[in-house]
């Protein structure tokens, strides 16, 4: 699996609310782009493809991030990528069967929301904070 952690030059994090029809974790907030690697694809090919499908941008150049084992109700590995991009929400085209909405969060706001309303976020978001938003 691949996932993309997107930030902007203001230090905000782009999150997506999963579509209500998703079998796992419907309507929960999490990383904006993620996907399963198809046979014959590299991790990098997959994350660029997924970003284009789920958000619209085609010419992105994500940076290689950590490779993490996730242990929750499933056990799997995620190859993370990071991207800093100043993209306006109105310039993105979300994949309507995958994503309900997207939103830029200030890191402090995101951490507070996860703390106050953990049921609104993917369980893996605490891992994301540990990887990408170290304590200040």
N, CA, C and O atoms as a GROMACS GRO file, in nm:
protein
  544
    1UNK      N    1   0.083  -0.117   0.000
    1UNK     CA    2   0.000   0.000   0.000
    1UNK      C    3   0.088   0.124   0.000
    1UNK      O    4   0.198   0.124   0.057
    2UNK      N    5   0.040   0.229  -0.064
    2UNK     CA    6   0.110   0.357  -0.061
    2UNK      C    7   0.017   0.462   0.000
    2UNK      O    8  -0.105   0.447  -0.003
    3UNK      N    9   0.076   0.568   0.054
    3UNK     CA   10   0.000   0.680   0.107
    3UNK      C   11   0.082   0.806   0.089
    3UNK      O   12   0.205   0.803   0.087
    4UNK      N   13   0.011   0.918   0.077
    4UNK     CA   14   0.075   1.047   0.052
    4UNK      C   15   0.034   1.146   0.160
    4UNK      O   16  -0.084   1.170   0.182
    5UNK      N   17   0.134   1.205   0.226
    5UNK     CA   18   0.114   1.307   0.328
    5UNK      C   19   0.142   1.442   0.261
    5UNK      O   20   0.256   1.473   0.225
    6UNK      N   21   0.037   1.522   0.244
    6UNK     CA   22   0.048   1.647   0.170
    6UNK      C   23   0.040   1.764   0.266
    6UNK      O   24  -0.050   1.773   0.349
    7UNK      N   25   0.138   1.853   0.255
    7UNK     CA   26   0.139   1.977   0.332
    7UNK      C   27   0.152   2.094   0.235
    7UNK      O   28   0.187   2.076   0.118
    8UNK      N   29   0.125   2.215   0.286
    8UNK     CA   30   0.146   2.334   0.205
    8UNK      C   31   0.253   2.421   0.271
    8UNK      O   32   0.304   2.387   0.378
    9UNK      N   33   0.287   2.532   0.208
    9UNK     CA   34   0.394   2.617   0.261
    9UNK      C   35   0.355   2.686   0.391
    9UNK      O   36   0.441   2.741   0.460
   10UNK      N   37   0.226   2.683   0.426
   10UNK     CA   38   0.180   2.737   0.555
   10UNK      C   39   0.188   2.632   0.666
   10UNK      O   40   0.156   2.661   0.781
   11UNK      N   41   0.231   2.512   0.631
   11UNK     CA   42   0.242   2.405   0.729
   11UNK      C   43   0.112   2.331   0.756
   11UNK      O   44   0.104   2.252   0.849
   12UNK      N   45   0.011   2.356   0.674
   12UNK     CA   46  -0.116   2.285   0.690
   12UNK      C   47  -0.107   2.147   0.626
   12UNK      O   48  -0.024   2.123   0.539
   13UNK      N   49  -0.194   2.058   0.671
   13UNK     CA   50  -0.200   1.920   0.623
   13UNK      C   51  -0.331   1.900   0.548
   13UNK      O   52  -0.438   1.939   0.597
   14UNK      N   53  -0.324   1.840   0.431
   14UNK     CA   54  -0.444   1.811   0.354
   14UNK      C   55  -0.496   1.673   0.394
   14UNK      O   56  -0.427   1.573   0.380
   15UNK      N   57  -0.620   1.670   0.443
   15UNK     CA   58  -0.684   1.545   0.481
   15UNK      C   59  -0.810   1.525   0.399
   15UNK      O   60  -0.868   1.620   0.345
   16UNK      N   61  -0.851   1.399   0.390
   16UNK     CA   62  -0.972   1.364   0.316
   16UNK      C   63  -1.066   1.286   0.407
   16UNK      O   64  -1.023   1.205   0.489
   17UNK      N   65  -1.194   1.313   0.390
   17UNK     CA   66  -1.296   1.231   0.456
   17UNK      C   67  -1.335   1.122   0.357
   17UNK      O   68  -1.379   1.150   0.246
   18UNK      N   69  -1.317   0.996   0.399
   18UNK     CA   70  -1.347   0.882   0.312
   18UNK      C   71  -1.494   0.880   0.273
   18UNK      O   72  -1.580   0.925   0.350
   19UNK      N   73  -1.522   0.829   0.156
   19UNK     CA   74  -1.660   0.826   0.106
   19UNK      C   75  -1.747   0.737   0.195
   19UNK      O   76  -1.700   0.638   0.251
   20UNK      N   77  -1.872   0.773   0.206
   20UNK     CA   78  -1.968   0.700   0.290
   20UNK      C   79  -1.990   0.556   0.245
   20UNK      O   80  -2.033   0.473   0.324
   21UNK      N   81  -1.960   0.524   0.120
   21UNK     CA   82  -1.980   0.388   0.069
   21UNK      C   83  -1.859   0.297   0.091
   21UNK      O   84  -1.865   0.179   0.057
   22UNK      N   85  -1.751   0.349   0.146
   22UNK     CA   86  -1.632   0.267   0.168
   22UNK      C   87  -1.663   0.156   0.269
   22UNK      O   88  -1.730   0.180   0.369
   23UNK      N   89  -1.614   0.036   0.242
   23UNK     CA   90  -1.638  -0.078   0.330
   23UNK      C   91  -1.568  -0.058   0.464
   23UNK      O   92  -1.625  -0.084   0.570
   24UNK      N   93  -1.443  -0.012   0.459
   24UNK     CA   94  -1.369   0.012   0.582
   24UNK      C   95  -1.360   0.161   0.611
   24UNK      O   96  -1.326   0.240   0.523
   25UNK      N   97  -1.389   0.197   0.730
   25UNK     CA   98  -1.376   0.333   0.782
   25UNK      C   99  -1.449   0.440   0.700
   25UNK      O  100  -1.389   0.542   0.668
   26UNK      N  101  -1.576   0.419   0.666
   26UNK     CA  102  -1.648   0.524   0.592
   26UNK      C  103  -1.658   0.652   0.675
   26UNK      O  104  -1.675   0.648   0.797
   27UNK      N  105  -1.648   0.765   0.605
   27UNK     CA  106  -1.664   0.899   0.661
   27UNK      C  107  -1.557   0.941   0.761
   27UNK      O  108  -1.573   1.043   0.829
   28UNK      N  109  -1.450   0.865   0.772
   28UNK     CA  110  -1.343   0.905   0.863
   28UNK      C  111  -1.238   0.987   0.787
   28UNK      O  112  -1.214   0.966   0.669
   29UNK      N  113  -1.177   1.081   0.860
   29UNK     CA  114  -1.070   1.164   0.805
   29UNK      C  115  -0.939   1.087   0.808
   29UNK      O  116  -0.911   1.013   0.902
   30UNK      N  117  -0.859   1.107   0.704
   30UNK     CA  118  -0.727   1.045   0.698
   30UNK      C  119  -0.645   1.107   0.587
   30UNK      O  120  -0.685   1.208   0.529
   31UNK      N  121  -0.530   1.047   0.557
   31UNK     CA  122  -0.447   1.099   0.448
   31UNK      C  123  -0.528   1.109   0.319
   31UNK      O  124  -0.615   1.026   0.293
   32UNK      N  125  -0.499   1.208   0.240
   32UNK     CA  126  -0.580   1.237   0.122
   32UNK      C  127  -0.565   1.132   0.013
   32UNK      O  128  -0.661   1.104  -0.059
   33UNK      N  129  -0.449   1.075  -0.001
   33UNK     CA  130  -0.423   0.980  -0.109
   33UNK      C  131  -0.365   0.852  -0.051
   33UNK      O  132  -0.271   0.855   0.028
   34UNK      N  133  -0.424   0.740  -0.091
   34UNK     CA  134  -0.371   0.609  -0.053
   34UNK      C  135  -0.422   0.507  -0.154
   34UNK      O  136  -0.527   0.527  -0.216
   35UNK      N  137  -0.349   0.399  -0.169
   35UNK     CA  138  -0.394   0.297  -0.262
   35UNK      C  139  -0.312   0.171  -0.253
   35UNK      O  140  -0.202   0.170  -0.199
   36UNK      N  141  -0.368   0.066  -0.308
   36UNK     CA  142  -0.299  -0.063  -0.314
   36UNK      C  143  -0.218  -0.069  -0.443
   36UNK      O  144  -0.264  -0.028  -0.549
   37UNK      N  145  -0.099  -0.121  -0.432
   37UNK     CA  146  -0.008  -0.131  -0.546
   37UNK      C  147  -0.052  -0.249  -0.633
   37UNK      O  148  -0.065  -0.361  -0.585
   38UNK      N  149  -0.073  -0.220  -0.761
   38UNK     CA  150  -0.112  -0.324  -0.856
   38UNK      C  151   0.011  -0.398  -0.907
   38UNK      O  152   0.123  -0.346  -0.903
   39UNK      N  153  -0.010  -0.520  -0.954
   39UNK     CA  154   0.099  -0.599  -1.009
   39UNK      C  155   0.164  -0.521  -1.124
   39UNK      O  156   0.096  -0.466  -1.210
   40UNK      N  157   0.296  -0.517  -1.122
   40UNK     CA  158   0.370  -0.447  -1.226
   40UNK      C  159   0.398  -0.301  -1.194
   40UNK      O  160   0.472  -0.235  -1.267
   41UNK      N  161   0.339  -0.248  -1.088
   41UNK     CA  162   0.361  -0.109  -1.049
   41UNK      C  163   0.470  -0.100  -0.943
   41UNK      O  164   0.488  -0.191  -0.862
   42UNK      N  165   0.542   0.009  -0.945
   42UNK     CA  166   0.630   0.041  -0.834
   42UNK      C  167   0.550   0.124  -0.734
   42UNK      O  168   0.442   0.173  -0.767
   43UNK      N  169   0.602   0.138  -0.614
   43UNK     CA  170   0.536   0.225  -0.516
   43UNK      C  171   0.520   0.367  -0.572
   43UNK      O  172   0.413   0.428  -0.559
   44UNK      N  173   0.624   0.417  -0.633
   44UNK     CA  174   0.621   0.554  -0.686
   44UNK      C  175   0.517   0.567  -0.797
   44UNK      O  176   0.440   0.663  -0.799
   45UNK      N  177   0.514   0.472  -0.889
   45UNK     CA  178   0.412   0.476  -0.995
   45UNK      C  179   0.272   0.477  -0.935
   45UNK      O  180   0.184   0.550  -0.982
   46UNK      N  181   0.252   0.396  -0.832
   46UNK     CA  182   0.121   0.386  -0.771
   46UNK      C  183   0.078   0.516  -0.705
   46UNK      O  184  -0.036   0.560  -0.723
   47UNK      N  185   0.166   0.579  -0.629
   47UNK     CA  186   0.123   0.700  -0.556
   47UNK      C  187   0.096   0.814  -0.653
   47UNK      O  188   0.005   0.894  -0.629
   48UNK      N  189   0.173   0.825  -0.760
   48UNK     CA  190   0.147   0.929  -0.861
   48UNK      C  191   0.012   0.902  -0.929
   48UNK      O  192  -0.066   0.994  -0.950
   49UNK      N  193  -0.014   0.776  -0.963
   49UNK     CA  194  -0.142   0.739  -1.025
   49UNK      C  195  -0.258   0.769  -0.930
   49UNK      O  196  -0.357   0.828  -0.971
   50UNK      N  197  -0.245   0.727  -0.805
   50UNK     CA  198  -0.352   0.747  -0.707
   50UNK      C  199  -0.379   0.896  -0.683
   50UNK      O  200  -0.494   0.937  -0.671
   51UNK      N  201  -0.274   0.976  -0.676
   51UNK     CA  202  -0.292   1.120  -0.656
   51UNK      C  203  -0.370   1.180  -0.773
   51UNK      O  204  -0.459   1.262  -0.753
   52UNK      N  205  -0.336   1.138  -0.894
   52UNK     CA  206  -0.409   1.187  -1.011
   52UNK      C  207  -0.555   1.145  -1.010
   52UNK      O  208  -0.643   1.224  -1.043
   53UNK      N  209  -0.580   1.020  -0.972
   53UNK     CA  210  -0.718   0.971  -0.969
   53UNK      C  211  -0.800   1.036  -0.858
   53UNK      O  212  -0.916   1.073  -0.879
   54UNK      N  213  -0.740   1.050  -0.740
   54UNK     CA  214  -0.816   1.094  -0.624
   54UNK      C  215  -0.823   1.245  -0.607
   54UNK      O  216  -0.918   1.296  -0.546
   55UNK      N  217  -0.724   1.319  -0.661
   55UNK     CA  218  -0.720   1.465  -0.644
   55UNK      C  219  -0.712   1.544  -0.773
   55UNK      O  220  -0.750   1.661  -0.776
   56UNK      N  221  -0.664   1.483  -0.878
   56UNK     CA  222  -0.655   1.553  -1.005
   56UNK      C  223  -0.517   1.588  -1.054
   56UNK      O  224  -0.492   1.578  -1.174
   57UNK      N  225  -0.422   1.630  -0.967
   57UNK     CA  226  -0.292   1.671  -1.021
   57UNK      C  227  -0.217   1.554  -1.085
   57UNK      O  228  -0.212   1.444  -1.030
   58UNK      N  229  -0.158   1.581  -1.200
   58UNK     CA  230  -0.089   1.475  -1.275
   58UNK      C  231   0.062   1.484  -1.266
   58UNK      O  232   0.130   1.381  -1.270
   59UNK      N  233   0.116   1.602  -1.253
   59UNK     CA  234   0.262   1.620  -1.257
   59UNK      C  235   0.319   1.648  -1.119
   59UNK      O  236   0.379   1.752  -1.096
   60UNK      N  237   0.298   1.554  -1.028
   60UNK     CA  238   0.353   1.573  -0.893
   60UNK      C  239   0.483   1.496  -0.880
   60UNK      O  240   0.509   1.401  -0.953
   61UNK      N  241   0.564   1.540  -0.785
   61UNK     CA  242   0.694   1.477  -0.761
   61UNK      C  243   0.709   1.452  -0.610
   61UNK      O  244   0.781   1.523  -0.542
   62UNK      N  245   0.640   1.349  -0.560
   62UNK     CA  246   0.647   1.323  -0.416
   62UNK      C  247   0.784   1.271  -0.375
   62UNK      O  248   0.856   1.208  -0.454
   63UNK      N  249   0.818   1.299  -0.251
   63UNK     CA  250   0.944   1.253  -0.192
   63UNK      C  251   0.920   1.122  -0.117
   63UNK      O  252   0.816   1.104  -0.054
   64UNK      N  253   1.015   1.032  -0.125
   64UNK     CA  254   1.007   0.905  -0.054
   64UNK      C  255   1.004   0.930   0.096
   64UNK      O  256   1.087   1.004   0.149
   65UNK      N  257   0.909   0.868   0.163
   65UNK     CA  258   0.897   0.879   0.309
   65UNK      C  259   0.924   0.744   0.373
   65UNK      O  260   0.983   0.656   0.311
   66UNK      N  261   0.880   0.728   0.497
   66UNK     CA  262   0.907   0.603   0.569
   66UNK      C  263   0.825   0.485   0.516
   66UNK      O  264   0.717   0.503   0.458
   67UNK      N  265   0.878   0.366   0.537
   67UNK     CA  266   0.809   0.241   0.507
   67UNK      C  267   0.768   0.184   0.643
   67UNK      O  268   0.854   0.151   0.725
   68UNK      N  269   0.637   0.172   0.667
   68UNK     CA  270   0.586   0.146   0.801
   68UNK      C  271   0.497   0.022   0.802
   68UNK      O  272   0.414   0.002   0.714
   69UNK      N  273   0.516  -0.062   0.904
   69UNK     CA  274   0.426  -0.175   0.927
   69UNK      C  275   0.310  -0.125   1.012
   69UNK      O  276   0.331  -0.064   1.117
   70UNK      N  277   0.189  -0.152   0.966
   70UNK     CA  278   0.069  -0.112   1.040
   70UNK      C  279   0.005  -0.238   1.096
   70UNK      O  280  -0.018  -0.336   1.024
   71UNK      N  281  -0.023  -0.233   1.225
   71UNK     CA  282  -0.090  -0.345   1.291
   71UNK      C  283  -0.215  -0.290   1.357
   71UNK      O  284  -0.209  -0.224   1.461
   72UNK      N  285  -0.329  -0.317   1.296
   72UNK     CA  286  -0.458  -0.286   1.356
   72UNK      C  287  -0.546  -0.407   1.330
   72UNK      O  288  -0.499  -0.519   1.350
   73UNK      N  289  -0.667  -0.392   1.290
   73UNK     CA  290  -0.748  -0.510   1.260
   73UNK      C  291  -0.693  -0.584   1.138
   73UNK      O  292  -0.726  -0.700   1.114
   74UNK      N  293  -0.608  -0.514   1.061
   74UNK     CA  294  -0.534  -0.574   0.949
   74UNK      C  295  -0.386  -0.556   0.977
   74UNK      O  296  -0.348  -0.473   1.060
   75UNK      N  297  -0.303  -0.633   0.910
   75UNK     CA  298  -0.158  -0.617   0.920
   75UNK      C  299  -0.108  -0.591   0.779
   75UNK      O  300  -0.132  -0.671   0.688
   76UNK      N  301  -0.038  -0.478   0.758
   76UNK     CA  302   0.008  -0.443   0.625
   76UNK      C  303   0.122  -0.342   0.634
   76UNK      O  304   0.147  -0.285   0.740
   77UNK      N  305   0.190  -0.322   0.522
   77UNK     CA  306   0.297  -0.224   0.513
   77UNK      C  307   0.248  -0.107   0.429
   77UNK      O  308   0.171  -0.124   0.334
   78UNK      N  309   0.293   0.012   0.466
   78UNK     CA  310   0.262   0.133   0.389
   78UNK      C  311   0.393   0.199   0.350
   78UNK      O  312   0.478   0.226   0.435
   79UNK      N  313   0.409   0.225   0.222
   79UNK     CA  314   0.520   0.308   0.175
   79UNK      C  315   0.467   0.450   0.166
   79UNK      O  316   0.385   0.481   0.079
   80UNK      N  317   0.514   0.534   0.255
   80UNK     CA  318   0.471   0.673   0.258
   80UNK      C  319   0.552   0.758   0.162
   80UNK      O  320   0.669   0.731   0.136
   81UNK      N  321   0.486   0.859   0.109
   81UNK     CA  322   0.550   0.965   0.032
   81UNK      C  323   0.502   1.096   0.091
   81UNK      O  324   0.396   1.103   0.153
   82UNK      N  325   0.581   1.199   0.072
   82UNK     CA  326   0.541   1.332   0.117
   82UNK      C  327   0.542   1.427  -0.002
   82UNK      O  328   0.615   1.406  -0.099
   83UNK      N  329   0.460   1.530   0.008
   83UNK     CA  330   0.452   1.629  -0.097
   83UNK      C  331   0.417   1.762  -0.035
   83UNK      O  332   0.321   1.773   0.042
   84UNK      N  333   0.494   1.864  -0.068
   84UNK     CA  334   0.456   2.000  -0.030
   84UNK      C  335   0.403   2.067  -0.156
   84UNK      O  336   0.473   2.077  -0.257
   85UNK      N  337   0.279   2.113  -0.148
   85UNK     CA  338   0.215   2.173  -0.265
   85UNK      C  339   0.113   2.277  -0.220
   85UNK      O  340   0.030   2.251  -0.133
   86UNK      N  341   0.121   2.393  -0.280
   86UNK     CA  342   0.023   2.497  -0.252
   86UNK      C  343  -0.087   2.490  -0.356
   86UNK      O  344  -0.091   2.567  -0.453
   87UNK      N  345  -0.177   2.396  -0.334
   87UNK     CA  346  -0.288   2.373  -0.427
   87UNK      C  347  -0.417   2.419  -0.359
   87UNK      O  348  -0.447   2.379  -0.247
   88UNK      N  349  -0.491   2.502  -0.427
   88UNK     CA  350  -0.619   2.546  -0.375
   88UNK      C  351  -0.719   2.431  -0.385
   88UNK      O  352  -0.717   2.353  -0.480
   89UNK      N  353  -0.806   2.420  -0.287
   89UNK     CA  354  -0.907   2.314  -0.289
   89UNK      C  355  -0.990   2.318  -0.417
   89UNK      O  356  -1.024   2.214  -0.473
   90UNK      N  357  -1.022   2.438  -0.462
   90UNK     CA  358  -1.105   2.452  -0.583
   90UNK      C  359  -1.033   2.402  -0.710
   90UNK      O  360  -1.098   2.378  -0.812
   91UNK      N  361  -0.900   2.386  -0.703
   91UNK     CA  362  -0.824   2.338  -0.818
   91UNK      C  363  -0.806   2.186  -0.817
   91UNK      O  364  -0.741   2.130  -0.906
   92UNK      N  365  -0.863   2.120  -0.717
   92UNK     CA  366  -0.854   1.975  -0.709
   92UNK      C  367  -0.986   1.914  -0.756
   92UNK      O  368  -1.093   1.971  -0.740
   93UNK      N  369  -0.974   1.796  -0.815
   93UNK     CA  370  -1.091   1.723  -0.861
   93UNK      C  371  -1.094   1.591  -0.785
   93UNK      O  372  -1.020   1.498  -0.818
   94UNK      N  373  -1.178   1.584  -0.682
   94UNK     CA  374  -1.179   1.463  -0.601
   94UNK      C  375  -1.256   1.351  -0.670
   94UNK      O  376  -1.350   1.375  -0.745
   95UNK      N  377  -1.212   1.231  -0.644
   95UNK     CA  378  -1.278   1.112  -0.697
   95UNK      C  379  -1.399   1.084  -0.608
   95UNK      O  380  -1.384   1.039  -0.495
   96UNK      N  381  -1.518   1.112  -0.660
   96UNK     CA  382  -1.639   1.116  -0.578
   96UNK      C  383  -1.677   0.981  -0.516
   96UNK      O  384  -1.749   0.980  -0.415
   97UNK      N  385  -1.633   0.870  -0.570
   97UNK     CA  386  -1.665   0.741  -0.508
   97UNK      C  387  -1.560   0.700  -0.404
   97UNK      O  388  -1.574   0.596  -0.339
   98UNK      N  389  -1.457   0.781  -0.387
   98UNK     CA  390  -1.353   0.754  -0.288
   98UNK      C  391  -1.353   0.855  -0.173
   98UNK      O  392  -1.325   0.820  -0.059
   99UNK      N  393  -1.386   0.980  -0.205
   99UNK     CA  394  -1.368   1.090  -0.111
   99UNK      C  395  -1.495   1.173  -0.100
   99UNK      O  396  -1.554   1.212  -0.201
  100UNK      N  397  -1.537   1.199   0.024
  100UNK     CA  398  -1.652   1.288   0.049
  100UNK      C  399  -1.610   1.434   0.040
  100UNK      O  400  -1.677   1.516  -0.024
  101UNK      N  401  -1.498   1.466   0.104
  101UNK     CA  402  -1.450   1.604   0.104
  101UNK      C  403  -1.302   1.606   0.141
  101UNK      O  404  -1.249   1.510   0.197
  102UNK      N  405  -1.237   1.716   0.108
  102UNK     CA  406  -1.098   1.738   0.146
  102UNK      C  407  -1.089   1.872   0.216
  102UNK      O  408  -1.172   1.961   0.195
  103UNK      N  409  -0.987   1.885   0.301
  103UNK     CA  410  -0.973   2.009   0.377
  103UNK      C  411  -0.831   2.025   0.427
  103UNK      O  412  -0.766   1.928   0.466
  104UNK      N  413  -0.783   2.149   0.425
  104UNK     CA  414  -0.654   2.182   0.485
  104UNK      C  415  -0.675   2.202   0.635
  104UNK      O  416  -0.765   2.275   0.676
  105UNK      N  417  -0.592   2.138   0.717
  105UNK     CA  418  -0.595   2.152   0.862
  105UNK      C  419  -0.462   2.211   0.909
  105UNK      O  420  -0.356   2.167   0.865
  106UNK      N  421  -0.468   2.310   0.997
  106UNK     CA  422  -0.347   2.350   1.070
  106UNK      C  423  -0.309   2.231   1.157
  106UNK      O  424  -0.396   2.160   1.207
  107UNK      N  425  -0.180   2.208   1.177
  107UNK     CA  426  -0.137   2.091   1.254
  107UNK      C  427  -0.197   2.094   1.395
  107UNK      O  428  -0.244   1.992   1.444
  108UNK      N  429  -0.195   2.210   1.459
  108UNK     CA  430  -0.251   2.218   1.595
  108UNK      C  431  -0.400   2.186   1.596
  108UNK      O  432  -0.448   2.119   1.688
  109UNK      N  433  -0.473   2.231   1.496
  109UNK     CA  434  -0.616   2.201   1.485
  109UNK      C  435  -0.638   2.052   1.462
  109UNK      O  436  -0.725   1.991   1.524
  110UNK      N  437  -0.559   1.994   1.373
  110UNK     CA  438  -0.570   1.851   1.345
  110UNK      C  439  -0.545   1.770   1.471
  110UNK      O  440  -0.622   1.678   1.502
  111UNK      N  441  -0.439   1.801   1.544
  111UNK     CA  442  -0.408   1.728   1.667
  111UNK      C  443  -0.520   1.741   1.769
  111UNK      O  444  -0.556   1.644   1.835
  112UNK      N  445  -0.575   1.861   1.783
  112UNK     CA  446  -0.684   1.884   1.877
  112UNK      C  447  -0.808   1.804   1.836
  112UNK      O  448  -0.872   1.741   1.920
  113UNK      N  449  -0.842   1.806   1.708
  113UNK     CA  450  -0.958   1.731   1.659
  113UNK      C  451  -0.940   1.582   1.683
  113UNK      O  452  -1.034   1.514   1.725
  114UNK      N  453  -0.821   1.530   1.657
  114UNK     CA  454  -0.795   1.387   1.678
  114UNK      C  455  -0.806   1.352   1.826
  114UNK      O  456  -0.858   1.247   1.862
  115UNK      N  457  -0.756   1.442   1.911
  115UNK     CA  458  -0.764   1.419   2.055
  115UNK      C  459  -0.908   1.425   2.105
  115UNK      O  460  -0.951   1.339   2.182
  116UNK      N  461  -0.984   1.526   2.060
  116UNK     CA  462  -1.120   1.549   2.109
  116UNK      C  463  -1.224   1.458   2.044
  116UNK      O  464  -1.325   1.424   2.106
  117UNK      N  465  -1.200   1.420   1.919
  117UNK     CA  466  -1.297   1.339   1.844
  117UNK      C  467  -1.227   1.226   1.768
  117UNK      O  468  -1.234   1.222   1.645
  118UNK      N  469  -1.161   1.136   1.838
  118UNK     CA  470  -1.086   1.031   1.768
  118UNK      C  471  -1.173   0.944   1.678
  118UNK      O  472  -1.124   0.886   1.581
  119UNK      N  473  -1.300   0.934   1.709
  119UNK     CA  474  -1.391   0.852   1.628
  119UNK      C  475  -1.414   0.910   1.488
  119UNK      O  476  -1.471   0.842   1.403
  120UNK      N  477  -1.370   1.034   1.464
  120UNK     CA  478  -1.385   1.099   1.334
  120UNK      C  479  -1.264   1.074   1.242
  120UNK      O  480  -1.266   1.116   1.126
  121UNK      N  481  -1.160   1.006   1.293
  121UNK     CA  482  -1.035   0.991   1.220
  121UNK      C  483  -0.996   0.844   1.210
  121UNK      O  484  -1.032   0.762   1.296
  122UNK      N  485  -0.923   0.812   1.105
  122UNK     CA  486  -0.870   0.677   1.090
  122UNK      C  487  -0.784   0.643   1.211
  122UNK      O  488  -0.713   0.730   1.263
  123UNK      N  489  -0.788   0.518   1.256
  123UNK     CA  490  -0.704   0.480   1.370
  123UNK      C  491  -0.555   0.508   1.347
  123UNK      O  492  -0.482   0.537   1.442
  124UNK      N  493  -0.511   0.501   1.223
  124UNK     CA  494  -0.368   0.521   1.191
  124UNK      C  495  -0.324   0.667   1.199
  124UNK      O  496  -0.205   0.696   1.183
  125UNK      N  497  -0.416   0.760   1.224
  125UNK     CA  498  -0.376   0.901   1.228
  125UNK      C  499  -0.277   0.931   1.340
  125UNK      O  500  -0.195   1.021   1.325
  126UNK      N  501  -0.284   0.860   1.451
  126UNK     CA  502  -0.184   0.882   1.557
  126UNK      C  503  -0.045   0.844   1.509
  126UNK      O  504   0.053   0.909   1.544
  127UNK      N  505  -0.036   0.738   1.429
  127UNK     CA  506   0.092   0.701   1.369
  127UNK      C  507   0.140   0.810   1.275
  127UNK      O  508   0.258   0.845   1.274
  128UNK      N  509   0.048   0.865   1.195
  128UNK     CA  510   0.082   0.974   1.103
  128UNK      C  511   0.139   1.094   1.178
  128UNK      O  512   0.239   1.153   1.137
  129UNK      N  513   0.074   1.129   1.288
  129UNK     CA  514   0.122   1.243   1.367
  129UNK      C  515   0.263   1.216   1.416
  129UNK      O  516   0.350   1.304   1.411
  130UNK      N  517   0.287   1.094   1.464
  130UNK     CA  518   0.420   1.059   1.511
  130UNK      C  519   0.525   1.066   1.400
  130UNK      O  520   0.639   1.105   1.425
  131UNK      N  521   0.486   1.029   1.279
  131UNK     CA  522   0.581   1.030   1.167
  131UNK      C  523   0.605   1.170   1.111
  131UNK      O  524   0.719   1.207   1.081
  132UNK      N  525   0.497   1.248   1.096
  132UNK     CA  526   0.505   1.370   1.020
  132UNK      C  527   0.485   1.499   1.098
  132UNK      O  528   0.512   1.607   1.046
  133UNK      N  529   0.439   1.490   1.221
  133UNK     CA  530   0.412   1.610   1.302
  133UNK      C  531   0.472   1.593   1.440
  133UNK      O  532   0.399   1.580   1.538
  134UNK      N  533   0.603   1.593   1.450
  134UNK     CA  534   0.665   1.572   1.581
  134UNK      C  535   0.622   1.682   1.679
  134UNK      O  536   0.584   1.792   1.639
  135UNK      N  537   0.630   1.649   1.805
  135UNK     CA  538   0.591   1.745   1.910
  135UNK      C  539   0.671   1.873   1.895
  135UNK      O  540   0.790   1.872   1.864
  136UNK      N  541   0.602   1.983   1.919
  136UNK     CA  542   0.669   2.114   1.907
  136UNK      C  543   0.695   2.173   2.042
  136UNK      O  544   0.751   2.282   2.052
   0.00000   0.00000   0.00000
